[in-house]
Amino acid sequence: MVSSLYVAERGVGPKTVVLLHGFGGCHDIWREVTSALAPDIRTLAYDLPGHGLSLDFPGGGPARTAARAVLADLAARGIARAHVAGHSMGGAVAALMALAEPETIASLTLLAPGGFGPEINGPLLRRCAAAADRREIRACLAAMSGPQSPPPERIVGVLAEVRRRPGQLRKLIEISAVMTKDERQGVIPREQLDTLDMPVMVVWGTDDPVLPVTQADGLPAHFHIHHVLDAGHMLVEEVPEVVAQAVRRNMARRGRRLRPTLDAAAS
């Protein structure tokens, strides 16, 4: 039996927002964000391949596999265009989706995205991959968050429940080893990112201990960069209201191709 890609759907409306969690997460980490976006926006929060209820998805793990899987699921649902938000590994997945099928992506909101520079805190990610009980999960979330952001107990419980599934810890350890090989991550070339014409917003915590905020430097000029002061890597859990606002703001922006017309109209 082939496992399908799991998605939690919430809200109704003419616009669809796809939500992609980071490494070791699941669809339920977006609950506070979807509460702020719904009910006038339809949200689709996925469990990425190798995670949660998509644990057994064939080939689960690599970001490119996840990008193809989500695009295929959107096509199967008859969704021609969607706004996409992704955190960390999910940000890399979102960017790869936009590069593969730019016509499908209405806007791209990237939260401390993977793949924007080689630096990565491999030891911390591998520790988090192996975290099995609530105490260690809580400690890992605290280590990845800003100093003023204690891990929400709801999220600790959600992740503990997910990791009790047979095979989940083994899969996370396997993915983390590949992601942090030689203490570096794979990088999406800047010249490829520059081809993206949809609105792109990059949100990064200034105290990110996993992926340094300096990876937001030197991005294409049409990307909108937003720094969150004193925030760490876990933006969805630390500042869900800021994340929801960023998604809404980016949905209202115009793509690069339309910008000259807008600038002329405003002058």
N, C-alpha and C positions, 0 to 999 in steps of 0.2 A: 504494500500500500504506500503510495506516494503522499508525503505530508504536504499540506497546503500552507500558504503563508497566512499567519493569523493577523487579523486587524480588528481593532475596536472602533466602532462607528458611533458618533455622537453628533447631535444637532442636525438642523436642516437649513437649507438655503441654497442660493444659486452658486455660491463659491465653495470650493472644496480645499481644505488645508490638510496636507499630508505631514505627519509628525514621525520623525525617525530618531529613536533613542541612541545613546552612546553605548560603547562596549560595556557589557555586563548588565545593561538595563533591560527594560521591557516596556510595553505599551502603557502600563499603569503609572509610570513616573510623570506622565503628561497630564494627570487628572486636574491639577490646579490650573494649568494652562488652558485646557479645554473648557473648564468652567468659565474662564474669563473670555474665551472666544465664542462659545455657544450662547444662545441657541440659534443665532441668525447665520451661523457658519457651520457647514458640515465638516467635521474633522474625522480623519482616518489615522489612528495611531497604530502603527505596526509593531509586531515583534519581529525583529530582523532575523534572518536565517541563523540558526545556531543558538538562538535565545528564546527563553520562555516557551510559549505555545508553538513557536516555529523551530523548536530545537532540532527536529528531525528533517528539516527541509534539505533536499539533496544539495550537496556541495556547500552547505552553510559555513560561513566564516569570512571569506574575502569580501571586501567592499564592492567589488565589481559584480560578484554573484548577487549580492543584496540589491544593487542598483537595477540589474536586469530583472530580478524577481518582482520588485515593487512596480517597475514600469509595466511588466506583463500583467500584474494584478490590476493596475489602473485601466489598462486596455480591456481586460476581461469584464470590468465593471462599466465599460462604456464611458469612462471619464477622459475626455479629450485634452483638457487643460486643468492643472491644479497648482496651487501655491504649495511650496514645499519648505519645511523647516527641519533642520537636522542638527543634532548635538554631537560633537566630538567625532567618533566613528560614523555616526549617522549624518554628520555634516559632510564627510568625505563621500558617503553614499549619495547624498543629495546633489553634490557637485558633479559626480559622475553621471547621475541621471540627466542633469541639465546638459552635460557635454554630449551625451549619447542621443538625446531626443529634446533639443532645445524648444521645439514647438509645443511640447507637452507641458513645460514648466512656465507658469505665469509669473512667479516670483520665487526668489531663493533667499531664505533667511538662515544663515549659518552661525551656529553658536559654538565658539571655540573649536572650529572644524579640524578634523584630522586631514593630513595630506598637504598642509600649507607650509611645511618646513620639516627638515629631517629630525630635529630635536624632539625627544619624547622621554618621559620618565618611565623607563622600562621596569625598574625594580618595583615602583609603586603599582604599576598596572598588573604586574605578575602577582604581587601580593594580593591585590584586589580580586584577581581571577580565582585565587585559591581560598578566599574568605568564605567560610561555611556557616558560622554561627552569627547570631545578632551582634555579639560583642565585637567580633573582628570586622564584620560589615560596617558597623557604626564607626569603628576606628579608621577604616579605609575611607569612608565618605568624609570624615572629618579631615583626614590628611589631604584630600583632594579639593576641599572647600576653602573659602576664605576664613580668616580668623574670627570673624564675627558671625559665622553662619553654622550653627550647630546642626547636624543632620536631622531632618524630620523623622520622628519615630515611625510614622506611617510608611515612609520609603524604606526604612530599615526592615520593617516587617514584610513588605512586599518582596524585597530582594531575597530575604531569608526564605520565604515560601517558594520563590522561583528556584532557588538553588537546591531545594530538597528534591526536585525532580531527578529521577535516575538519569545519569549521564550528563547533567548540566555542568557540574564543576569540571569534569574531565574535558568537556568541549570548550569551556572558557579558558582553561589552562592551555589547551592546544592553540586556540586563537591568539591568546596573548603572546605565546612564544613566537608565532609567526609575525605578529604586529611589531614586536620589539626586537627582532633579530638584529644582532650587532649594535643594539641600543640605538637604532635609528628606525624611522618609519618611512614608508614610501611617500613620494612627493608628486603632487599634480603640477606639471610645468606651468609657470606663470603665463607663458604665451598661449596655452590652452584656455586658462581662466579668462584671458583678455577677449576671447571670442564670444563670451556670454553676453547676450544683449538684453536679457530680462533684468528687472530690478534685482540687485544683489545687495543684501545687508549682512555685514559680518559683525557679530557681537562677541566681545571677549572680556573676561574678567582681568583686572590689572594684576591680581595676585594668583594667577593660574599656576599651580605647581606641576601640572601634567604636560601641557603644551604651552610654551612661553608666549606671552602676549606680543612679543616682537615678531612673531610669525604673521601678524596683521600688517606689518610694515611693508611698503613697496608693492601692495596689491594694485590691480588696475585702477586707474583714476576714477572710473565710473562706479566702483564699489563704494557703498556707504558704510563707514566704519564707526562702530559705537563701542566705547570702552565703559565698562561697569566698574566704578571705583570700589576697591576693597573686596571684590568678588573673586572667588577661585574658579575652579574648572566646572563645578557642578551647577551651572547656571539655571537649569530647569528646576532644580530643587531649591536653590538659594534665592532666586529672584523670579518666581513664575510670573508675577505681574509685569515685570520689565520685559520678559520674553514675549508674553501675549501682546503687549503694546508694540514691541518691535515687529512682530508678525503683521499686526494690523496696519502699522505705518508703511511697511514695505509693500503690502498688498495694494496700497493706494498710490504708490509711486509709479512713474512711467519708465519704460525701458529706454536704453541708450538710443535706439533708432528714432524714438519719438521726441527726444530731448530738444533738438534744434527747433522743431515746430513749437514746442512749449515755450522755449526761451524767446522766440520771436514774438509769440503772442503776448508774452508778459512785458515786453519792452515798449 
